[in-house]
Amino acid sequence: MIDLTRNEAQIEKNAKLCAQQDIILPTFAQMADPSLVPEKIKEELKGIGRDEVHSRNLFRVTWENEPVESGGGFTGINYLEIPPEITGVPARIIGLSGKYFPTGAHKVGAAYSCLVSTLVTGQFDPEKNKAVWPSTGNYCRGGAYISRLLSCKSIAILPEEMSKERFEWLKNMADETIATPGSESNVKEIFDKCHELNAEYGEGVFIFNQFDQMPNTLWHHEVTGPAFERVFKAEAGDRSRLAGICLSSGSGGTLGSGTYIKKNYPCAKVAVSEALQCPTLLNNGFGAHRIEGIGDKHVPWVHNVKDTDMVAAIDDEHTMRLLRLFNEPVGRDYLASRGVKDEVLKRLDWLGVSSICNMLTAVKMAKYYELTEDDVVMTVFTDSEAMYTSRLAELTAERGAYTRDDAVADYEMLQQLGIDSMLEFRYEDKKRVHNLKYYTWVEQQGKTYDEINAQWYDRDYWESVYAARDELDRMIVEFNNKVESYR
Ligand SMILES: Cc1ncc(COP(=O)(O)O)c(C=O)c1O
């Protein structure tokens, strides 16, 4: 649940601090629809770089940023349709691109949502609390960035084996970066570090645990869900059907957009993907894998499992091979020879590793349900190749330069992708996955027995999470008014 308990004295202090730093907070309504952003702010953005540490960039926490480095306005949702020449299926597969968010990943939205709800309620004290961002990379990058824009101190926590780009980026942004043992799926070690920090610093730290913070999923329900809907409406022909949403689960936050879509398009299926090497949702499995950002050997608290219809486990080797096919010049030449148009080729670097995983899930869903050209399957491209350039170099060092033979083999692999390692959830499968939450969250992380049951049995539980948006927006507007009065 989202705690909106107010600390009036601290709200006043926070508003004064924001006035000193010239901070104005965007509402959820503005992030979902930047046409609501005041003209004066749009004017200011013309002189500001997209990744610059400038508080006005809070208004760029939206899917609609103009795809330019600096000075961009809001020119509509960035998305890319992956054509049948690549996917091998007639269904239309469309991904929203996270590349043009500040930080280059949509996770900055979840981070803003978590911090803003504690700032406007006065639960967070920027002078006393350091914001702690436990993550496998993009969320702590987003958290460190949002902290800087809000003049707060930050600690980023991520596993030591995450990509170099993530660590490089954090060097200049986070006040402190802590590398925990292991790779992508070692989230228990991150939780342990949070407990250590809590024990050592008490109120000196404020942990924004994306895996259990409901503002994370709220942001996607209120911002990503409507973005899917708008793109679908723009692309839909007379016979089009929104057949499905395919999303990998890291913190499970993005899946909130699936709930939004199911409410508005009840026939749409929601598929969740994970790595075949760590098939927790498929069969309670565990293991290390290379799809950075997803699949952490547990079921996140914020995952509304009842609204998930299917799981697909994706081989991480397939994602690495396609990363090469989509980005190596020889790979692109080969795709061009298969009829892929230049405007698609030049945007294939919009897909990072988990984005490729999402695309593969969409292809598997299209094959499983025998979807046609009337069907639209939507997904997100959370981050882009820019976060994995070092991985491409590692692959070259390990396997040699990419050749046309590699491209032919990788393309064929994609065409032959099967419907193995998938499970369409029956009621009892959903219950099994939900029940797995018990071991992480009730046994280890202090959640209550009542709440885990409420998540499953109380039909109002998830709706009351999403209903917090109106109250939060009201509080953000009120907070901005206070800030104005202190200027
Ligand atoms: C690259 C990447 N892909 C996918 C995800 C998963 O998104 P979510 O945490 O909303 O489930 C993340 C999360 O950090 C990520 O960094």
The ligand as an SDF file (V2000), in Angstrom:
LIG
                    3D

 16 16  0  0  0  0  0  0  0  0999 V2000
   17.2800   -3.1330  -18.4410 C   0  0  0  0  0  0  0  0  0  0  0  0
   16.0720   -3.4610  -17.6290 C   0  0  0  0  0  0  0  0  0  0  0  0
   15.0970   -4.1730  -18.1830 N   0  0  0  0  0  0  0  0  0  0  0  0
   13.9970   -4.5170  -17.5060 C   0  0  0  0  0  0  0  0  0  0  0  0
   13.8270   -4.1470  -16.1890 C   0  0  0  0  0  0  0  0  0  0  0  0
   12.6190   -4.6090  -15.4540 C   0  0  0  0  0  0  0  0  0  0  0  0
   11.6990   -3.5900  -15.1750 O   0  0  0  0  0  0  0  0  0  0  0  0
   10.8770   -3.6710  -13.8450 P   0  0  0  0  0  0  0  0  0  0  0  0
   11.8310   -3.4450  -12.7100 O   0  0  0  0  0  0  0  0  0  0  0  0
    9.8850   -2.5680  -13.9540 O   0  0  0  0  0  0  0  0  0  0  0  0
   10.2570   -5.0130  -13.7520 O   0  0  0  0  0  0  0  0  0  0  0  0
   14.8290   -3.3980  -15.5690 C   0  0  0  0  0  0  0  0  0  0  0  0
   14.7160   -3.0190  -14.1710 C   0  0  0  0  0  0  0  0  0  0  0  0
   15.6230   -2.4890  -13.5600 O   0  0  0  0  0  0  0  0  0  0  0  0
   15.9780   -3.0390  -16.3080 C   0  0  0  0  0  0  0  0  0  0  0  0
   16.9610   -2.3200  -15.7630 O   0  0  0  0  0  0  0  0  0  0  0  0
  1  2  1  0
  2  3  1  0
  2 15  2  0
  3  4  2  0
  4  5  1  0
  5  6  1  0
  5 12  2  0
  6  7  1  0
  7  8  1  0
  8  9  2  0
  8 10  1  0
  8 11  1  0
 12 13  1  0
 12 15  1  0
 13 14  2  0
 15 16  1  0
M  END
$$$$
